[in-house]
Amino acid sequence: MQLRDLIEKYRTLAGGFGKAVPLESLGLNREETERLFSSLDEDYHISRYFHLSKLSGATAYTINGFPHSHVSIDAEIQTTL
């Protein structure tokens, strides 16, 4: 999934920026989710706009060795698109 597509999907699910969305709702399988977000997490210019969290009871994914279930994205990510 390209960054632009991910941002559009996130905005649709969240109804805007800054709201936590379950990673599982993005429609990717576990391997794709973990690979994509691990890659984004390693890129400083992109990762500073992404906020990963682990909420109780939600499906967790391993992103760079840490469990996360949700993502919120800052509106400023649009400056990188």
Stockholm file with secondary structure:
# STOCKHOLM 1.0

chainA/1-81         MQLRDLIEKYRTLAGGFGKAVPLESLGLNREETERLFSSLDEDYHISRYFHLSKLSGATAYTINGFPHSHVSIDAEIQTTL
#=GR chainA/1-81 SS CCHHHHHHHHHHHHTSSSCCEEGGGGCCCHHHHHHHHHHHHHCHHHHTTEEEECCTTSCCEEETTEEECEEEECGGGGGGC
#=GC SS_cons        CCHHHHHHHHHHHHTSSSCCEEGGGGCCCHHHHHHHHHHHHHCHHHHTTEEEECCTTSCCEEETTEEECEEEECGGGGGGC
//
